[in-house]
């Protein structure tokens, strides 16, 4: 989530929904770099989280569509306890099956988030919906999907959503599409054309034949179109010499983590972090313009294969 204006703590005794939900879940306060607690989720089957501004968090899952709002306590507390608390609002189910969600992104300037779906039946169809966080209403934009997979990131300088493609033909490449404004989304239901999209010229996944791709996550670093690609790789023990502590290339530095190298059977697992800035070249194409810097981090041996199989959980503070 974004940095908050204040720091606060949260527990069942202060929750307005404590009677309906006894559990809480930890939240990281990026200002204090400490943990606090948010209201427990009643539906946790494959949720996605959509933070809007500094005080709204939408959760969308197979079982529910909810909005959590951070508000001042009324009346204010008389003691020194926290003056903020969460409220919860449930909405009617979204006009699509949450199981079919393929990509999503929050438009930070238009108070809107977009969700794309792709069905997996014989009549494969695509659709993109917009949710107005002020009017609290869904709208079908059109029968097309955002070009990336999973979470996309809104970049103000590019005025675009940026994400990772997982389609077979463009697997692992960065792609972007123009972020729609209010005039664009004001059209008739389902009549909005797909926004212009671009594919990055460079391939950012490891091209080393000794590296096997496991999973990846794209992290937005918040300014100047700067991103970090976190890629999990496995390397056969026989090819371990391809990554060693004596690597003298400044852009391929190996950073040693605490603990042993992550060995699972005959494989070594690594996180490959690529930081870069995106821009448009003179032809209007999306490019990293030689800004990539690569570092490797060893995965501790205690990490399980099931954990590594999921896309890495990473965020920028």
NORKAMO-V632116 format. One record per residue. RES is the residue in one letter. PSI is psi in whole degrees, -180 to 180 (999 if undefined). NEAR is the number of other ideal C-beta (glycine too) atoms within 10 Angstrom. Layout:
{{RES PSI NEAR} {RES PSI NEAR}}
This chain:
{{X 169 18} {X 164 14} {X 140 11} {X 161 17} {X -30 11} {X 164 13} {X 149 12} {X 163 20} {X 162 13} {X 139 20} {X 169 12} {X -30 15} {X -22 7} {X -3 18} {X 131 21} {X -14 13} {X 23 18} {X -29 15} {X -29 8} {X -14 12} {X 117 14} {X -21 10} {X 164 12} {X 166 18} {X 145 11} {X 145 9} {X 141 18} {X 123 13} {X 111 16} {X -11 14} {X -51 12} {X -14 13} {X 36 8} {X 169 10} {X 143 10} {X -169 18} {X 139 18} {X 171 18} {X 140 25} {X 147 17} {X 135 20} {X -19 16} {X 110 16} {X 21 14} {X 106 11} {X 56 12} {X 152 15} {X 150 15} {X 134 15} {X 90 19} {X 133 15} {X 116 21} {X -150 13} {X -6 13} {X 10 16} {X 136 16} {X 117 21} {X 138 21} {X 132 19} {X 122 23} {X -178 18} {X -27 14} {X -14 15} {X 162 18} {X 115 18} {X 157 20} {X 127 17} {X 131 20} {X 132 14} {X 119 20} {X 160 12} {X 141 10} {X 135 14} {X 120 7} {X 161 6} {X 147 8} {X 145 12} {X -24 6} {X -161 5} {X 14 6} {X 170 12} {X 142 16} {X 11 13} {X 151 19} {X 163 19} {X 142 21} {X 159 13} {X 140 19} {X 129 12} {X 141 13} {X 163 15} {X 156 7} {X 146 13} {X 158 16} {X 37 12} {X 167 17} {X 122 11} {X -25 20} {X -25 11} {X 1 16} {X 127 20} {X -28 19} {X 161 23} {X 157 24} {X 151 24} {X 130 22} {X 105 20} {X -23 17} {X -14 11} {X 6 19} {X 45 16} {X 146 22} {X 149 23} {X 142 26} {X 127 26} {X 147 23} {X 150 21} {X 122 14} {X 156 15} {X 12 8} {X -172 7} {X -33 5} {X 66 5} {X 123 8} {X 157 11} {X 152 16} {X 149 20} {X 131 25} {X 148 20} {X 139 19} {X 121 23} {X 115 15} {X -3 18} {X -50 9} {X -14 10} {X 53 11} {X 144 10} {X 154 16} {X 133 19} {X 122 16} {X -45 23} {X 173 17} {X 67 12} {X 168 16} {X 153 20} {X 146 24} {X -8 25} {X 176 28} {X 136 21} {X -143 18} {X 133 20} {X 160 28} {X 132 20} {X 126 19} {X 121 21} {X -39 13} {X -40 13} {X -16 17} {X 48 12} {X 159 25} {X 137 27} {X 136 25} {X -177 23} {X 135 26} {X 141 18} {X 14 15} {X 146 12} {X -40 6} {X -22 7} {X 27 16} {X 126 14} {X -2 17} {X 148 20} {X 142 26} {X 157 22} {X 159 26} {X 148 22} {X 132 15} {X 124 23} {X 141 20} {X -179 13} {X -34 12} {X -36 7} {X -45 15} {X -3 16} {X -2 10} {X -179 14} {X 154 8} {X 123 9} {X 8 13} {X 8 9} {X 129 20} {X 155 10} {X 137 16} {X 154 20} {X 141 10} {X 155 16} {X 152 20} {X 129 14} {X 139 20} {X -34 14} {X 147 14} {X 122 12} {X -16 21} {X 154 17} {X 133 20} {X 5 8} {X 124 13} {X -18 8} {X -8 15} {X 133 19} {X 126 15} {X 135 14} {X -52 20} {X 171 15} {X 153 25} {X 138 19} {X 129 23} {X 131 18} {X 130 18} {X 13 16} {X -13 14} {X 156 11} {X 34 11} {X 37 20} {X 135 17} {X 165 22} {X 126 18} {X 118 21} {X 110 18} {X 129 25} {X 131 24} {X 152 24} {X 144 20} {X 131 20} {X 146 14} {X -32 11} {X -24 9} {X 17 15} {X -25 14} {X -12 9} {X -22 14} {X 112 20} {X 164 9} {X -9 9} {X 8 6} {X 119 13} {X 10 6} {X 120 8} {X -25 7} {X 7 10} {X 41 13} {X 135 13} {X 120 15} {X 125 11} {X 125 10} {X 164 13} {X 146 6} {X -178 12} {X 166 11} {X 144 16} {X 92 22} {X 128 14} {X 100 14} {X -120 8} {X 16 10} {X 151 19} {X 134 19} {X 136 21} {X 153 23} {X 126 23} {X 112 22} {X 122 18} {X 114 21} {X 143 16} {X 166 23} {X 140 17} {X 146 22} {X 176 15} {X 133 16} {X -174 10} {X -19 6} {X 2 7} {X 14 8} {X 150 12} {X 130 21} {X 155 19} {X -10 19} {X 41 13} {X 21 8} {X 1 16} {X 137 14} {X 130 13} {X 136 17} {X 151 15} {X 141 19} {X 132 16} {X 143 21} {X 126 24} {X 150 13} {X -26 12} {X -13 9} {X 136 14} {X 157 8} {X -36 13} {X -35 7} {X -43 13} {X -25 20} {X -25 10} {X 155 11} {X 138 18} {X 144 17} {X 113 8} {X 149 14} {X 162 12} {X 131 12} {X 999 9}}
